[in-house]
Amino acid sequence: YITGLTANTFYYVRAYAVNIAGKSYGNYTTFTTSAANVAPTVTTPTVTSITTTGATLGANVTSLGIPASISARGTCWGTLTDPTTNCTAQGGTTTGVFTHARTGLTPGTTYYYRGYATNATGTGYSADGTFSTFVQMTGTLTSSASSCIITTTGNSCPVNLTWTVTNPIGATTEITS
């Protein structure tokens, strides 16, 4: 049994014996040690279909690592860089591009997200991506028919447009034009 060898290295080895008559050597043989265990490789974080409370997040698992088998792949998100919380598996266990919808987000908030994949060695993450959910807006459009002017050269009918915007901490702003 030989210990202390370097991973993924080619070696020559031969046996020898020592007795009163001297040393005797066997024939050389060769072998290559196994590659070191490696976490999966994940790249290219993607985001589409952003709404006020959700988005479709994804990434690309480009290598399963060593051992070449993953138990989960998905995305993690949070309001700080390099998120390792809010991680949800997408369901696949192969290489390739994946996406899945994430919900329950807060309107008007900037999020960081990244893809991940896990094998027996550990978890590999993609670089961070970032996006902001949309701010919730409501509005009304009103017109007073009695103030409309209709002539042979053109029509004029004043319209009032009012939008109410609520930011994530609950403050509202009303915009009227």
Buried (B, 14 or more C-beta within 10 A) or exposed (E): EEEEEEEEEEEEEEEEEEEEEEEEEEEEEEEEEEEEEBBBBBBBBBBEEBBBBBBBBBBBBBBBBBEEEBEBBBBBBBEEEEBEEBBBBBEBBEBEBBBBEBEEBEBBBEBBBBBBBBBEBEBBBBEBBEBEBEEBEEEEEEEEEEEEEEEEEEEEEEEEEEBBBBEEEEEEEEEEE
